[in-house]
Amino acid sequence: MLGQHRSTQRKRARGHDDEERLTADIVELARQNGRYGDRKIAVLLRSTAGWVVNDEQVERIWRQEGLKVPQKQPKRGRLWLNDGSCISLRAERRNHVWSYDFVEDRTHEGRKYRLLNVVDEFTHE
């Protein structure tokens, strides 16, 4: 009737008055408990901090703050650092560093075979 689009007449979300405190608590809990995700942080907020929040609200703040759970490192080896880079040993002498790899292929008849390649990094044998 007035010639205005419907989206101009909608109310904007006001947010909560204590959202800054909630955000600070979420960031602090995420810093203290590094392997916890947004759902576990929401449970901690409800149980220990006394907040009345739902999972979606915590997830929204979690994404706004750019929080992420770091990837879990495998127990054997642990050759990765926190920044994602890899520790690689340089071979200094014979039999110091070995590499291995499985190779798989098929014959012309369609039968599958696998090979284990083991290489000494210093002599390349």
C-alpha positions as CSV (number, residue, x, y, z in Angstrom):
1,M,0.0,0.0,0.0
2,L,2.8,2.4,0.8
3,G,5.2,1.1,-1.8
4,Q,7.8,0.0,0.7
5,H,9.4,-3.4,0.7
6,R,8.4,-5.7,3.6
7,S,12.0,-6.2,4.8
8,T,12.2,-2.5,5.7
9,Q,9.3,-2.9,8.2
10,R,10.8,-5.7,10.3
11,K,12.2,-5.2,13.8
12,R,15.9,-5.7,14.3
13,A,17.2,-8.1,16.9
14,R,18.2,-6.2,20.0
15,G,20.3,-8.9,21.6
16,H,20.7,-9.3,25.3
17,D,22.1,-6.8,27.8
18,D,24.7,-9.1,29.2
19,E,25.9,-10.6,25.9
20,E,29.4,-9.1,26.4
21,R,29.8,-10.9,29.8
22,L,28.5,-14.1,28.2
23,T,31.0,-13.8,25.4
24,A,33.8,-13.2,27.8
25,D,32.8,-16.2,29.9
26,I,32.6,-18.4,26.8
27,V,36.1,-17.3,25.6
28,E,37.5,-17.8,29.1
29,L,36.1,-21.3,29.4
30,A,37.3,-22.2,25.9
31,R,40.8,-21.0,26.9
32,Q,40.8,-23.1,30.1
33,N,39.4,-26.2,28.5
34,G,41.1,-26.3,25.1
35,R,39.6,-29.6,23.8
36,Y,36.0,-28.7,24.6
37,G,33.6,-27.6,21.9
38,D,30.6,-25.3,21.9
39,R,28.2,-27.9,23.3
40,K,30.4,-28.8,26.2
41,I,31.0,-25.1,27.0
42,A,27.3,-24.6,27.0
43,V,26.9,-27.3,29.6
44,L,29.6,-25.8,31.7
45,L,27.9,-22.4,31.5
46,R,24.7,-23.8,32.7
47,S,26.1,-26.0,35.4
48,T,29.0,-24.0,36.9
49,A,28.6,-20.4,35.9
50,G,24.8,-20.3,36.4
51,W,23.9,-18.9,32.9
52,V,20.5,-19.7,31.3
53,V,21.6,-20.2,27.7
54,N,20.7,-22.7,25.0
55,D,23.1,-24.5,22.7
56,E,22.3,-22.4,19.6
57,Q,23.1,-19.1,21.4
58,V,26.5,-20.4,22.5
59,E,27.1,-21.8,19.0
60,R,26.4,-18.4,17.5
61,I,28.8,-16.6,19.9
62,W,31.3,-19.4,19.3
63,R,31.3,-18.7,15.5
64,Q,31.4,-14.9,16.0
65,E,34.5,-15.2,18.1
66,G,36.2,-17.6,15.7
67,L,36.8,-20.3,18.3
68,K,37.7,-23.7,17.1
69,V,38.7,-27.0,18.7
70,P,42.2,-28.0,17.7
71,Q,42.7,-31.3,15.8
72,K,43.5,-34.2,18.0
73,Q,47.0,-35.5,17.4
74,P,47.6,-39.2,17.0
75,K,49.2,-40.9,20.0
76,R,52.0,-42.6,18.0
77,G,54.6,-40.4,16.5
78,R,53.3,-37.0,17.4
79,L,55.2,-35.3,14.6
80,W,52.9,-32.3,14.4
81,L,53.3,-29.0,16.1
82,N,50.5,-26.8,17.3
83,D,50.7,-24.6,14.2
84,G,50.1,-27.6,11.9
85,S,53.7,-27.9,10.7
86,C,55.5,-31.3,10.7
87,I,58.8,-32.2,12.4
88,S,60.9,-34.1,9.9
89,L,64.2,-35.6,10.9
90,R,67.2,-35.2,8.6
91,A,69.2,-38.3,8.1
92,E,72.7,-37.8,9.6
93,R,74.1,-41.3,9.1
94,R,73.3,-44.7,7.7
95,N,70.3,-46.4,9.4
96,H,69.2,-43.2,11.2
97,V,65.9,-42.4,9.4
98,W,63.8,-44.9,7.5
99,S,60.8,-44.3,5.4
100,Y,58.1,-46.8,4.4
101,D,55.2,-46.8,2.1
102,F,52.6,-49.3,0.9
103,V,52.1,-49.5,-2.9
104,E,49.1,-51.2,-4.4
105,D,48.5,-52.1,-8.0
106,R,46.6,-54.6,-10.1
107,T,47.9,-57.1,-12.7
108,H,46.6,-57.3,-16.2
109,E,44.3,-60.1,-15.0
110,G,42.7,-57.8,-12.4
111,R,44.4,-59.4,-9.3
112,K,45.5,-57.0,-6.7
113,Y,48.9,-57.0,-5.1
114,R,50.6,-54.9,-2.4
115,L,54.2,-54.0,-1.8
116,L,55.9,-52.5,1.2
117,N,58.7,-50.2,0.2
118,V,61.3,-49.4,2.9
119,V,64.0,-46.9,2.2
120,D,67.0,-45.7,4.2
121,E,66.9,-41.9,3.9
122,F,70.6,-41.4,4.1
123,T,71.8,-43.9,1.5
124,H,68.4,-44.2,-0.4
125,E,68.7,-48.0,-0.5
